């Protein structure tokens, strides 16, 4: 896989479609070339999955437990001319042999973050690439992540404390996967 630090800027040609509910995903800054299978798990999984498809991912699964997301993801995928699978169940702890895990804005809650890191670490140990987009949430791990890029992302003032969030795309390092979460 060829991972680039100069990945696509948002909206990177994406058409949010009629079902878009939120501002662009923080990890929509994906990669410039990928012939892998990808799983996008985040509050904006559909948009990240569309970006992964546009970047060349061979197979994409968008995962979200919100039942309304299935329709939103289908409509937005159709509007962007891409095909994504949808997983509407809690996929934490599962492994469908994804090559890349794309997680956007998932460290907003301590119990959720505590569930994610062991799962991300297990996926990383078996060889998956784990990329996380995060706007500086409180429960983002403070070590074991390598920054790949920093972006200014327009957000909805009704949902955030500013009109633009400084967002970083991180890569989970091997060392944290091997040491911190057996």
Backbone as JSON Lines, residues from 0, in Angstrom:
{"i":0,"aa":"X","n":[0.83,-1.18,0.0],"ca":[0.0,0.0,0.0],"c":[0.87,1.24,0.0]}
{"i":1,"aa":"X","n":[0.44,2.25,-0.7],"ca":[1.14,3.5,-0.74],"c":[0.33,4.55,0.0]}
{"i":2,"aa":"X","n":[0.77,4.92,1.19],"ca":[0.06,5.91,2.0],"c":[0.74,7.25,1.81]}
{"i":3,"aa":"X","n":[-0.03,8.26,1.59],"ca":[0.53,9.58,1.33],"c":[0.13,10.56,2.41]}
{"i":4,"aa":"X","n":[1.05,11.44,2.76],"ca":[0.76,12.5,3.71],"c":[-0.02,13.63,3.04]}
{"i":5,"aa":"X","n":[-0.03,13.68,1.74],"ca":[-0.75,14.74,1.04],"c":[-2.05,14.19,0.48]}
{"i":6,"aa":"X","n":[-2.89,13.73,1.36],"ca":[-4.14,13.09,0.94],"c":[-5.17,14.13,0.52]}
{"i":7,"aa":"X","n":[-6.32,13.65,0.12],"ca":[-7.37,14.51,-0.44],"c":[-7.87,15.52,0.57]}
{"i":8,"aa":"X","n":[-8.04,16.76,0.14],"ca":[-8.64,17.78,0.99],"c":[-10.15,17.69,0.87]}
{"i":9,"aa":"X","n":[-10.83,18.03,1.91],"ca":[-12.29,17.99,1.9],"c":[-12.83,19.2,1.19]}
{"i":10,"aa":"X","n":[-13.87,19.18,0.42],"ca":[-14.69,18.02,0.22],"c":[-14.18,17.08,-0.86]}
{"i":11,"aa":"X","n":[-13.05,17.29,-1.41],"ca":[-12.38,16.41,-2.38],"c":[-13.3,15.91,-3.48]}
{"i":12,"aa":"X","n":[-14.18,16.78,-3.92],"ca":[-15.04,16.41,-5.02],"c":[-16.24,15.58,-4.62]}
{"i":13,"aa":"X","n":[-16.43,15.36,-3.33],"ca":[-17.56,14.55,-2.89],"c":[-18.84,15.38,-2.9]}
{"i":14,"aa":"X","n":[-19.91,14.77,-3.31],"ca":[-21.22,15.39,-3.24],"c":[-21.93,14.81,-2.04]}
{"i":15,"aa":"X","n":[-22.22,15.61,-1.01],"ca":[-22.81,15.04,0.19],"c":[-24.19,14.44,0.01]}
{"i":16,"aa":"X","n":[-24.9,14.79,-1.02],"ca":[-26.19,14.17,-1.27],"c":[-27.26,14.65,-0.32]}
{"i":17,"aa":"X","n":[-28.49,14.26,-0.54],"ca":[-29.61,14.78,0.23],"c":[-29.68,14.28,1.66]}
{"i":18,"aa":"X","n":[-29.02,13.2,1.99],"ca":[-29.15,12.65,3.34],"c":[-28.04,13.09,4.28]}
{"i":19,"aa":"X","n":[-27.13,13.91,3.82],"ca":[-26.03,14.34,4.68],"c":[-26.58,15.1,5.88]}
{"i":20,"aa":"X","n":[-26.12,14.72,7.08],"ca":[-26.64,15.33,8.29],"c":[-25.6,16.15,9.02]}
{"i":21,"aa":"X","n":[-24.34,15.94,8.72],"ca":[-23.29,16.56,9.52],"c":[-22.21,17.13,8.63]}
{"i":22,"aa":"X","n":[-21.3,17.83,9.27],"ca":[-20.18,18.38,8.53],"c":[-19.25,17.25,8.08]}
{"i":23,"aa":"X","n":[-18.33,17.53,7.16],"ca":[-17.46,16.48,6.63],"c":[-16.7,15.72,7.71]}
{"i":24,"aa":"X","n":[-16.45,14.47,7.45],"ca":[-15.76,13.61,8.4],"c":[-14.32,14.04,8.58]}
{"i":25,"aa":"X","n":[-13.85,13.92,9.8],"ca":[-12.49,14.35,10.09],"c":[-11.45,13.47,9.43]}
{"i":26,"aa":"X","n":[-11.78,12.23,9.19],"ca":[-10.78,11.37,8.55],"c":[-11.05,11.18,7.07]}
{"i":27,"aa":"X","n":[-11.75,12.14,6.47],"ca":[-11.98,12.05,5.04],"c":[-10.7,12.32,4.27]}
{"i":28,"aa":"X","n":[-9.67,12.76,4.97],"ca":[-8.37,12.92,4.36],"c":[-7.73,11.55,4.4]}
{"i":29,"aa":"X","n":[-7.97,10.77,3.43],"ca":[-7.64,9.36,3.49],"c":[-6.27,9.09,2.91]}
{"i":30,"aa":"X","n":[-6.21,8.67,1.73],"ca":[-4.99,8.2,1.12],"c":[-5.09,8.43,-0.37]}
{"i":31,"aa":"X","n":[-3.95,8.51,-1.01],"ca":[-3.99,8.78,-2.43],"c":[-4.03,7.51,-3.26]}
{"i":32,"aa":"X","n":[-3.62,6.4,-2.69],"ca":[-3.69,5.15,-3.45],"c":[-3.9,4.0,-2.48]}
{"i":33,"aa":"X","n":[-4.88,3.19,-2.74],"ca":[-5.12,2.04,-1.88],"c":[-5.91,1.01,-2.67]}
{"i":34,"aa":"X","n":[-5.37,-0.18,-2.78],"ca":[-6.1,-1.27,-3.43],"c":[-6.45,-2.3,-2.37]}
{"i":35,"aa":"X","n":[-6.97,-1.83,-1.27],"ca":[-7.24,-2.68,-0.12],"c":[-8.72,-2.67,0.2]}
{"i":36,"aa":"X","n":[-9.1,-3.54,1.16],"ca":[-10.45,-3.46,1.69],"c":[-10.4,-2.53,2.89]}
{"i":37,"aa":"X","n":[-11.44,-1.73,3.07],"ca":[-11.44,-0.75,4.14],"c":[-12.73,-0.85,4.94]}
{"i":38,"aa":"X","n":[-12.62,-0.55,6.22],"ca":[-13.79,-0.45,7.08],"c":[-13.78,0.94,7.68]}
{"i":39,"aa":"X","n":[-14.85,1.68,7.5],"ca":[-14.99,3.01,8.08],"c":[-15.98,2.91,9.22]}
{"i":40,"aa":"X","n":[-15.51,3.24,10.41],"ca":[-16.38,3.19,11.58],"c":[-16.3,4.53,12.29]}
{"i":41,"aa":"X","n":[-17.34,5.31,12.21],"ca":[-17.33,6.63,12.82],"c":[-18.72,7.22,12.73]}
{"i":42,"aa":"X","n":[-18.91,8.37,13.4],"ca":[-20.2,9.04,13.27],"c":[-20.48,9.51,11.84]}
{"i":43,"aa":"X","n":[-19.48,9.54,11.0],"ca":[-19.63,9.96,9.61],"c":[-19.09,8.88,8.68]}
{"i":44,"aa":"X","n":[-19.37,7.63,9.01],"ca":[-18.79,6.48,8.31],"c":[-19.07,6.51,6.82]}
{"i":45,"aa":"X","n":[-20.23,6.96,6.43],"ca":[-20.59,6.95,5.02],"c":[-19.71,7.86,4.19]}
{"i":46,"aa":"X","n":[-19.46,9.07,4.68],"ca":[-18.63,10.01,3.94],"c":[-17.19,9.52,3.85]}
{"i":47,"aa":"X","n":[-16.69,8.95,4.92],"ca":[-15.34,8.4,4.92],"c":[-15.27,7.21,3.95]}
{"i":48,"aa":"X","n":[-16.3,6.39,3.93],"ca":[-16.34,5.25,3.0],"c":[-16.35,5.73,1.55]}
{"i":49,"aa":"X","n":[-17.09,6.8,1.28],"ca":[-17.11,7.36,-0.07],"c":[-15.72,7.85,-0.46]}
{"i":50,"aa":"X","n":[-15.05,8.53,0.45],"ca":[-13.7,9.01,0.17],"c":[-12.75,7.85,-0.07]}
{"i":51,"aa":"X","n":[-12.9,6.76,0.69],"ca":[-12.04,5.58,0.5],"c":[-12.3,4.97,-0.88]}
{"i":52,"aa":"X","n":[-13.57,4.91,-1.29],"ca":[-13.9,4.38,-2.61],"c":[-13.3,5.25,-3.7]}
{"i":53,"aa":"X","n":[-13.4,6.55,-3.52],"ca":[-12.83,7.48,-4.5],"c":[-11.31,7.38,-4.55]}
{"i":54,"aa":"X","n":[-10.7,6.98,-3.43],"ca":[-9.24,6.83,-3.38],"c":[-8.79,5.5,-3.95]}
{"i":55,"aa":"X","n":[-9.74,4.63,-4.28],"ca":[-9.4,3.38,-4.94],"c":[-9.49,2.13,-4.11]}
{"i":56,"aa":"X","n":[-10.09,2.2,-2.92],"ca":[-10.24,1.0,-2.11],"c":[-11.08,-0.02,-2.87]}
{"i":57,"aa":"X","n":[-10.65,-1.26,-2.84],"ca":[-11.31,-2.32,-3.61],"c":[-12.67,-2.69,-3.04]}
{"i":58,"aa":"X","n":[-12.8,-2.65,-1.73],"ca":[-14.04,-3.03,-1.06],"c":[-14.16,-2.19,0.19]}
{"i":59,"aa":"X","n":[-15.34,-1.63,0.43],"ca":[-15.52,-0.73,1.57],"c":[-16.72,-1.18,2.38]}
{"i":60,"aa":"X","n":[-16.57,-1.17,3.7],"ca":[-17.67,-1.42,4.6],"c":[-17.81,-0.2,5.5]}
{"i":61,"aa":"X","n":[-18.97,0.42,5.49],"ca":[-19.26,1.53,6.39],"c":[-20.02,0.95,7.58]}
{"i":62,"aa":"X","n":[-19.58,1.24,8.79],"ca":[-20.2,0.68,9.98],"c":[-20.71,1.79,10.89]}
{"i":63,"aa":"X","n":[-21.97,1.67,11.29],"ca":[-22.56,2.62,12.23],"c":[-23.76,1.94,12.87]}
{"i":64,"aa":"X","n":[-23.94,2.14,14.17],"ca":[-25.06,1.5,14.86],"c":[-26.35,2.31,14.74]}
{"i":65,"aa":"X","n":[-26.28,3.53,14.22],"ca":[-27.46,4.36,14.02],"c":[-28.26,3.8,12.84]}
{"i":66,"aa":"X","n":[-29.5,3.35,13.07],"ca":[-30.27,2.74,11.99],"c":[-30.57,3.69,10.83]}
{"i":67,"aa":"X","n":[-30.59,5.0,11.06],"ca":[-30.84,5.95,9.99],"c":[-29.64,6.07,9.05]}
{"i":68,"aa":"X","n":[-28.48,5.65,9.5],"ca":[-27.28,5.77,8.68],"c":[-27.32,4.87,7.44]}
{"i":69,"aa":"X","n":[-27.99,3.76,7.51],"ca":[-28.06,2.86,6.36],"c":[-28.64,3.6,5.16]}
{"i":70,"aa":"X","n":[-29.72,4.32,5.37],"ca":[-30.34,5.07,4.27],"c":[-29.46,6.22,3.83]}
{"i":71,"aa":"X","n":[-28.91,6.96,4.78],"ca":[-28.05,8.1,4.45],"c":[-26.83,7.64,3.67]}
{"i":72,"aa":"X","n":[-26.22,6.56,4.09],"ca":[-25.03,6.05,3.41],"c":[-25.38,5.57,2.0]}
{"i":73,"aa":"X","n":[-26.5,4.89,1.86],"ca":[-26.93,4.43,0.52],"c":[-27.17,5.61,-0.4]}
{"i":74,"aa":"X","n":[-27.92,6.63,0.07],"ca":[-28.22,7.8,-0.76],"c":[-26.95,8.56,-1.14]}
{"i":75,"aa":"X","n":[-26.06,8.76,-0.17],"ca":[-24.83,9.48,-0.46],"c":[-23.89,8.69,-1.35]}
{"i":76,"aa":"X","n":[-23.84,7.39,-1.17],"ca":[-23.01,6.54,-2.05],"c":[-23.54,6.59,-3.47]}
{"i":77,"aa":"X","n":[-24.86,6.48,-3.62],"ca":[-25.47,6.57,-4.95],"c":[-25.17,7.92,-5.59]}
{"i":78,"aa":"X","n":[-25.28,9.0,-4.82],"ca":[-25.03,10.34,-5.36],"c":[-23.59,10.51,-5.81]}
{"i":79,"aa":"X","n":[-22.69,9.73,-5.23],"ca":[-21.27,9.83,-5.56],"c":[-20.8,8.7,-6.48]}
{"i":80,"aa":"X","n":[-21.71,7.85,-6.9],"ca":[-21.37,6.79,-7.84],"c":[-20.44,5.73,-7.29]}
{"i":81,"aa":"X","n":[-20.56,5.42,-6.01],"ca":[-19.72,4.39,-5.41],"c":[-20.59,3.34,-4.74]}
{"i":82,"aa":"X","n":[-20.02,2.18,-4.51],"ca":[-20.73,1.08,-3.86],"c":[-20.04,0.79,-2.53]}
{"i":83,"aa":"X","n":[-20.8,0.82,-1.46],"ca":[-20.29,0.52,-0.13],"c":[-21.2,-0.51,0.53]}
{"i":84,"aa":"X","n":[-20.6,-1.42,1.29],"ca":[-21.39,-2.3,2.14],"c":[-21.73,-1.51,3.4]}
{"i":85,"aa":"X","n":[-22.8,-1.9,4.07],"ca":[-23.17,-1.26,5.33],"c":[-23.29,-2.32,6.41]}
{"i":86,"aa":"X","n":[-22.65,-2.06,7.54],"ca":[-22.72,-2.93,8.7],"c":[-23.41,-2.14,9.81]}
{"i":87,"aa":"X","n":[-24.65,-2.49,10.12],"ca":[-25.44,-1.74,11.08],"c":[-25.41,-2.3,12.48]}
{"i":88,"aa":"X","n":[-24.36,-3.03,12.8],"ca":[-24.21,-3.59,14.15],"c":[-22.9,-3.1,14.76]}
{"i":89,"aa":"X","n":[-22.77,-3.32,16.03],"ca":[-21.54,-2.96,16.73],"c":[-20.44,-3.91,16.27]}
{"i":90,"aa":"X","n":[-19.48,-3.39,15.54],"ca":[-18.43,-4.25,14.99],"c":[-17.18,-4.29,15.86]}
{"i":91,"aa":"X","n":[-17.18,-3.58,16.97],"ca":[-15.99,-3.58,17.84],"c":[-15.74,-4.99,18.33]}
{"i":92,"aa":"X","n":[-14.51,-5.43,18.17],"ca":[-14.12,-6.78,18.57],"c":[-14.2,-7.78,17.44]}
{"i":93,"aa":"X","n":[-14.77,-7.38,16.3],"ca":[-14.86,-8.29,15.16],"c":[-13.69,-8.05,14.21]}
{"i":94,"aa":"X","n":[-13.49,-8.97,13.31],"ca":[-12.42,-8.81,12.32],"c":[-12.86,-9.5,11.03]}
{"i":95,"aa":"X","n":[-13.19,-8.68,10.04],"ca":[-13.58,-9.2,8.73],"c":[-12.39,-9.13,7.77]}
{"i":96,"aa":"X","n":[-11.19,-9.18,8.32],"ca":[-9.96,-9.19,7.54],"c":[-9.78,-7.91,6.72]}
{"i":97,"aa":"X","n":[-10.24,-6.76,7.28],"ca":[-10.05,-5.48,6.62],"c":[-8.57,-5.15,6.59]}
{"i":98,"aa":"X","n":[-8.12,-4.52,5.53],"ca":[-6.74,-4.06,5.42],"c":[-6.55,-2.72,6.1]}
{"i":99,"aa":"X","n":[-7.59,-1.9,6.08],"ca":[-7.52,-0.54,6.61],"c":[-8.76,-0.26,7.44]}
{"i":100,"aa":"X","n":[-8.56,0.33,8.6],"ca":[-9.67,0.77,9.45],"c":[-9.58,2.29,9.48]}
{"i":101,"aa":"X","n":[-10.66,2.97,9.12],"ca":[-10.74,4.42,9.12],"c":[-11.75,4.83,10.18]}
{"i":102,"aa":"X","n":[-11.29,5.5,11.21],"ca":[-12.17,5.89,12.31],"c":[-12.14,7.4,12.45]}
{"i":103,"aa":"X","n":[-13.28,8.03,12.34],"ca":[-13.35,9.48,12.42],"c":[-14.1,9.95,13.64]}
{"i":104,"aa":"X","n":[-13.45,10.78,14.45],"ca":[-14.09,11.43,15.6],"c":[-14.75,10.42,16.53]}
{"i":105,"aa":"X","n":[-13.98,9.43,16.97],"ca":[-14.52,8.37,17.82],"c":[-14.1,8.45,19.29]}
{"i":106,"aa":"X","n":[-13.23,9.39,19.64],"ca":[-12.72,9.45,21.02],"c":[-13.42,10.52,21.85]}
{"i":107,"aa":"X","n":[-14.73,10.63,21.71],"ca":[-15.52,11.62,22.41],"c":[-16.02,11.13,23.76]}
{"i":108,"aa":"X","n":[-15.87,9.84,24.06],"ca":[-16.45,9.24,25.25],"c":[-15.47,8.2,25.81]}
{"i":109,"aa":"X","n":[-15.17,8.26,27.11],"ca":[-14.18,7.36,27.7],"c":[-14.54,5.89,27.58]}
{"i":110,"aa":"X","n":[-15.77,5.47,27.93],"ca":[-16.09,4.04,27.79],"c":[-15.93,3.54,26.34]}
{"i":111,"aa":"X","n":[-16.31,4.38,25.38],"ca":[-16.17,4.0,23.98],"c":[-14.69,3.92,23.59]}
{"i":112,"aa":"X","n":[-13.91,4.9,23.99],"ca":[-12.47,4.89,23.7],"c":[-11.81,3.67,24.34]}
{"i":113,"aa":"X","n":[-12.24,3.31,25.54],"ca":[-11.67,2.14,26.22],"c":[-12.0,0.83,25.49]}
{"i":114,"aa":"X","n":[-13.09,0.8,24.76],"ca":[-13.43,-0.38,23.95],"c":[-12.67,-0.38,22.63]}
{"i":115,"aa":"X","n":[-12.47,0.81,22.07],"ca":[-11.85,0.91,20.74],"c":[-10.37,0.54,20.73]}
{"i":116,"aa":"X","n":[-9.6,1.03,21.67],"ca":[-8.15,0.86,21.59],"c":[-7.7,-0.6,21.61]}
{"i":117,"aa":"X","n":[-8.25,-1.47,22.45],"ca":[-7.85,-2.88,22.36],"c":[-8.2,-3.49,21.01]}
{"i":118,"aa":"X","n":[-9.35,-3.12,20.46],"ca":[-9.76,-3.63,19.15],"c":[-8.83,-3.11,18.05]}
{"i":119,"aa":"X","n":[-8.59,-1.8,18.05],"ca":[-7.66,-1.23,17.07],"c":[-6.29,-1.89,17.17]}
{"i":120,"aa":"X","n":[-5.83,-2.11,18.39],"ca":[-4.51,-2.71,18.61],"c":[-4.45,-4.13,18.08]}
{"i":121,"aa":"X","n":[-5.51,-4.91,18.32],"ca":[-5.55,-6.28,17.81],"c":[-5.53,-6.3,16.28]}
{"i":122,"aa":"X","n":[-6.27,-5.38,15.66],"ca":[-6.28,-5.29,14.2],"c":[-4.91,-4.88,13.68]}
{"i":123,"aa":"X","n":[-4.27,-3.95,14.35],"ca":[-2.93,-3.5,13.95],"c":[-1.92,-4.64,14.08]}
{"i":124,"aa":"X","n":[-1.98,-5.39,15.17],"ca":[-1.04,-6.5,15.38],"c":[-1.14,-7.55,14.29]}
{"i":125,"aa":"X","n":[-2.34,-7.77,13.75],"ca":[-2.47,-8.77,12.69],"c":[-2.17,-8.18,11.31]}
{"i":126,"aa":"X","n":[-1.87,-6.88,11.25],"ca":[-1.4,-6.29,10.0],"c":[-2.28,-5.23,9.38]}
{"i":127,"aa":"X","n":[-3.41,-4.9,9.98],"ca":[-4.27,-3.85,9.44],"c":[-3.65,-2.48,9.71]}
{"i":128,"aa":"X","n":[-3.92,-1.55,8.83],"ca":[-3.54,-0.15,9.03],"c":[-4.72,0.52,9.73]}
{"i":129,"aa":"X","n":[-4.48,1.26,10.81],"ca":[-5.55,1.93,11.54],"c":[-5.28,3.43,11.47]}
{"i":130,"aa":"X","n":[-6.21,4.16,10.85],"ca":[-6.12,5.61,10.73],"c":[-7.28,6.23,11.48]}
{"i":131,"aa":"X","n":[-6.98,7.28,12.25],"ca":[-7.98,7.93,13.08],"c":[-7.97,9.42,12.78]}
{"i":132,"aa":"X","n":[-9.14,9.97,12.47],"ca":[-9.29,11.41,12.35],"c":[-9.87,11.94,13.65]}
{"i":133,"aa":"X","n":[-9.23,12.95,14.23],"ca":[-9.71,13.43,15.53],"c":[-9.49,14.94,15.66]}
{"i":134,"aa":"X","n":[-10.53,15.67,16.11],"ca":[-10.41,17.11,16.28],"c":[-9.94,17.51,17.68]}
{"i":135,"aa":"X","n":[-9.22,16.64,18.37],"ca":[-8.71,16.97,19.7],"c":[-9.65,16.6,20.82]}
{"i":136,"aa":"X","n":[-10.38,15.52,20.67],"ca":[-11.3,15.07,21.71],"c":[-10.53,14.64,22.95]}
{"i":137,"aa":"X","n":[-11.19,14.69,24.07],"ca":[-10.56,14.43,25.37],"c":[-9.96,13.05,25.52]}
{"i":138,"aa":"X","n":[-10.55,12.05,24.9],"ca":[-10.13,10.67,25.15],"c":[-9.27,10.08,24.03]}
{"i":139,"aa":"X","n":[-8.76,10.94,23.14],"ca":[-7.78,10.5,22.16],"c":[-6.53,10.07,22.9]}
{"i":140,"aa":"X","n":[-5.99,8.88,22.64],"ca":[-4.76,8.46,23.32],"c":[-3.65,9.48,23.07]}
{"i":141,"aa":"X","n":[-2.86,9.75,24.08],"ca":[-1.8,10.75,23.99],"c":[-0.47,10.18,23.52]}
{"i":142,"aa":"X","n":[-0.43,8.89,23.28],"ca":[0.8,8.28,22.76],"c":[0.42,7.14,21.82]}
{"i":143,"aa":"X","n":[1.4,6.71,21.03],"ca":[1.19,5.59,20.15],"c":[0.55,5.94,18.82]}
{"i":144,"aa":"X","n":[0.43,7.23,18.54],"ca":[-0.15,7.68,17.3],"c":[0.83,8.6,16.58]}
{"i":145,"aa":"X","n":[0.92,8.44,15.27],"ca":[1.77,9.29,14.44],"c":[0.87,10.21,13.61]}
{"i":146,"aa":"X","n":[1.11,11.54,13.67],"ca":[0.29,12.44,12.86],"c":[0.65,12.33,11.38]}
{"i":147,"aa":"X","n":[-0.38,12.22,10.54],"ca":[-0.17,12.17,9.1],"c":[-0.5,13.49,8.43]}
{"i":148,"aa":"X","n":[-1.36,14.27,9.04],"ca":[-1.74,15.56,8.48],"c":[-2.65,16.3,9.42]}
{"i":149,"aa":"X","n":[-2.62,17.63,9.32],"ca":[-3.48,18.49,10.12],"c":[-4.29,19.35,9.16]}
{"i":150,"aa":"X","n":[-5.59,19.46,9.42],"ca":[-6.49,20.12,8.5],"c":[-7.46,21.02,9.26]}
{"i":151,"aa":"X","n":[-7.9,22.07,8.61],"ca":[-8.94,22.94,9.13],"c":[-10.25,22.49,8.49]}
{"i":152,"aa":"X","n":[-11.16,21.96,9.3],"ca":[-12.4,21.37,8.79],"c":[-13.59,22.24,9.2]}
{"i":153,"aa":"X","n":[-14.35,22.72,8.22],"ca":[-15.56,23.49,8.56],"c":[-16.56,22.56,9.26]}
{"i":154,"aa":"X","n":[-17.16,23.06,10.33],"ca":[-18.14,22.28,11.09],"c":[-19.39,23.12,11.32]}
{"i":155,"aa":"X","n":[-20.41,22.47,11.79],"ca":[-21.66,23.15,12.1],"c":[-21.56,23.77,13.48]}
{"i":156,"aa":"X","n":[-21.75,25.07,13.57],"ca":[-21.65,25.8,14.84],"c":[-22.63,25.25,15.88]}
{"i":157,"aa":"X","n":[-23.75,24.73,15.44],"ca":[-24.74,24.17,16.37],"c":[-24.22,22.93,17.07]}
{"i":158,"aa":"X","n":[-23.26,22.23,16.47],"ca":[-22.73,21.0,17.06],"c":[-21.37,21.18,17.73]}
{"i":159,"aa":"X","n":[-20.65,22.2,17.36],"ca":[-19.28,22.39,17.86],"c":[-19.14,23.78,18.48]}
{"i":160,"aa":"X","n":[-17.97,24.03,19.09],"ca":[-17.72,25.3,19.74],"c":[-17.05,26.32,18.83]}
{"i":161,"aa":"X","n":[-16.91,26.0,17.56],"ca":[-16.29,26.9,16.59],"c":[-16.83,26.56,15.2]}
{"i":162,"aa":"X","n":[-16.54,27.43,14.23],"ca":[-16.99,27.16,12.87],"c":[-16.0,26.3,12.1]}
{"i":163,"aa":"X","n":[-14.77,26.27,12.58],"ca":[-13.72,25.46,11.95],"c":[-12.99,24.7,13.06]}
{"i":164,"aa":"X","n":[-12.8,23.4,12.87],"ca":[-12.06,22.58,13.84],"c":[-10.72,22.18,13.24]}
{"i":165,"aa":"X","n":[-9.68,22.34,14.03],"ca":[-8.36,21.84,13.65],"c":[-8.39,20.33,13.9]}
{"i":166,"aa":"X","n":[-8.16,19.58,12.86],"ca":[-8.32,18.14,12.92],"c":[-7.05,17.45,12.44]}
{"i":167,"aa":"X","n":[-6.67,16.39,13.13],"ca":[-5.47,15.64,12.76],"c":[-5.86,14.23,12.34]}
{"i":168,"aa":"X","n":[-5.22,13.74,11.31],"ca":[-5.35,12.33,10.92],"c":[-4.12,11.62,11.47]}
{"i":169,"aa":"X","n":[-4.36,10.58,12.27],"ca":[-3.32,9.84,12.97],"c":[-3.23,8.41,12.44]}
{"i":170,"aa":"X","n":[-2.04,7.84,12.55],"ca":[-1.83,6.42,12.26],"c":[-1.45,5.74,13.57]}
{"i":171,"aa":"X","n":[-2.11,4.62,13.88],"ca":[-1.76,3.85,15.06],"c":[-0.41,3.18,14.82]}
{"i":172,"aa":"X","n":[0.51,3.35,15.75],"ca":[1.85,2.78,15.62],"c":[1.9,1.34,16.11]}
{"i":173,"aa":"X","n":[2.82,0.58,15.56],"ca":[3.01,-0.8,15.95],"c":[3.31,-0.92,17.43]}
{"i":174,"aa":"X","n":[4.14,-0.02,17.95],"ca":[4.6,-0.1,19.34],"c":[3.43,-0.05,20.32]}
{"i":175,"aa":"X","n":[2.47,0.84,20.1],"ca":[1.34,0.93,21.01],"c":[0.48,-0.32,20.9]}
{"i":176,"aa":"X","n":[0.34,-0.85,19.72],"ca":[-0.47,-2.06,19.53],"c":[0.15,-3.24,20.23]}
{"i":177,"aa":"X","n":[1.47,-3.31,20.25],"ca":[2.16,-4.45,20.85],"c":[2.27,-4.35,22.37]}
{"i":178,"aa":"X","n":[2.39,-3.14,22.9],"ca":[2.69,-2.96,24.32],"c":[1.48,-2.66,25.19]}
{"i":179,"aa":"X","n":[0.62,-1.75,24.74],"ca":[-0.38,-1.22,25.64],"c":[-1.65,-2.04,25.76]}
{"i":180,"aa":"X","n":[-2.02,-2.76,24.74],"ca":[-3.31,-3.43,24.74],"c":[-3.15,-4.88,24.28]}
{"i":181,"aa":"X","n":[-2.71,-5.74,25.17],"ca":[-2.5,-7.15,24.77],"c":[-3.81,-7.84,24.43]}
